[in-house]
Amino acid sequence: KLRILFLHGMSLTTTLMQSHVAKIVDALEDVATFTFVQAPFDIEFYPDEFFPALPEGEHAKTWYTVARNEDGSVDHYNGLEESCAVLREADAAEEKANGAGFDCVWGFSQGETAECNARGYSVWSLALR
């Protein structure tokens, strides 16, 4: 089976991501296994039409925050290195348990950015291809 890693976006949780992609997981359960990894940092929850509320007792999570210059350009990403370490650890645990790391990463928004950085890719160079 394919081993797929799911990563939620900013201000979400693994629980919300699991509920949002439940039909995909159910449809692919014969050909894939799924792992959901939680971002390491708490952040304010931003409700929207898809995610109107957090599950009881959960805190919204983020992979990193953006520090900006006075002109609004990005100066650096706070916490990105720690998030990359979390993702590398998840991949190493998958490899130890099953003989290989994840075959596919399905990152939603900020989760995709964190994964690209964890693997050493420039998000912007990938977007320009």
C-alpha positions in Angstrom: 0.0 0.0 0.0 1.0 3.6 -0.6 2.0 5.5 2.6 0.5 9.0 2.6 1.3 11.7 5.0 -1.4 14.3 5.5 -0.5 17.8 6.9 -3.1 20.3 7.9 -3.0 24.0 7.2 -2.5 27.0 9.5 -5.1 27.4 12.3 -6.3 23.8 12.0 -5.7 20.5 13.7 -5.2 16.9 12.6 -8.8 16.1 13.9 -10.2 18.8 11.5 -8.1 17.6 8.6 -9.1 14.0 9.2 -12.8 14.9 9.1 -12.3 17.1 6.0 -10.7 14.3 4.0 -12.6 11.3 5.5 -14.2 10.4 2.1 -10.9 10.4 0.4 -9.4 8.2 3.1 -12.3 5.8 2.9 -12.2 5.6 -0.9 -8.4 4.8 -0.9 -8.2 2.5 2.1 -7.6 -0.6 0.0 -4.5 1.0 -1.7 -3.1 3.4 0.9 -2.5 4.0 4.6 -2.7 7.5 6.0 -0.8 9.3 8.7 -1.7 12.7 10.1 0.9 14.9 11.8 0.0 17.8 14.0 1.8 21.1 13.7 3.8 22.0 16.9 2.7 25.5 17.7 -0.5 27.0 19.0 -2.1 29.9 17.2 -5.4 31.7 17.2 -8.2 29.8 15.4 -9.6 31.5 12.3 -13.1 30.0 11.6 -14.4 29.9 8.0 -17.2 28.1 6.1 -15.3 24.8 5.9 -14.0 24.8 9.5 -16.5 26.8 11.6 -15.3 25.6 15.0 -12.6 23.5 16.7 -13.3 20.2 18.4 -13.8 20.5 22.2 -10.5 20.8 24.0 -8.3 21.3 20.9 -6.1 24.3 20.1 -5.5 25.6 16.6 -2.0 24.8 15.4 0.5 26.3 13.0 3.7 25.1 11.4 5.3 28.5 11.6 4.6 32.2 11.7 5.9 34.8 9.3 8.1 37.7 10.4 7.8 40.6 7.9 9.9 43.6 7.1 8.4 47.2 7.3 7.6 46.9 3.5 5.6 43.7 4.1 8.1 41.4 2.5 9.0 38.2 4.3 12.0 38.5 6.7 11.9 34.9 8.0 9.7 32.1 9.2 9.5 31.6 13.0 9.4 28.0 14.0 9.9 26.5 10.5 13.1 24.6 11.5 11.2 23.0 14.4 8.4 22.0 12.2 10.8 20.6 9.6 12.3 18.5 12.4 8.8 17.2 13.3 8.2 16.1 9.7 11.6 14.5 9.3 11.0 12.6 12.6 7.6 11.4 11.2 9.3 10.2 8.0 12.0 8.4 10.0 9.5 6.7 12.2 7.6 5.5 9.1 10.8 4.2 7.6 11.7 2.4 10.9 8.2 0.8 11.2 7.7 -0.1 7.5 11.1 -0.1 5.8 10.6 3.1 3.9 9.4 6.7 4.4 6.2 8.1 3.1 5.4 7.7 -0.6 3.4 10.8 -0.8 2.8 14.0 1.2 -0.6 15.7 0.9 -0.1 19.1 2.5 -2.8 21.6 2.8 -1.7 25.2 2.5 0.9 25.9 5.2 1.5 22.1 5.7 2.7 21.9 2.1 5.1 24.7 2.7 6.5 23.1 5.8 7.0 19.8 4.0 8.8 21.3 1.1 11.2 23.0 3.4 11.7 19.8 5.4 12.8 18.1 2.3 15.0 21.0 1.3 12.9 22.3 -1.6 12.3 25.9 -2.3 8.6 26.4 -2.3 8.8 29.3 -4.7 11.0 27.4 -7.2 8.4 24.6 -7.2 5.6 27.0 -7.7 7.4 28.5 -10.7 7.9 25.2 -12.6 
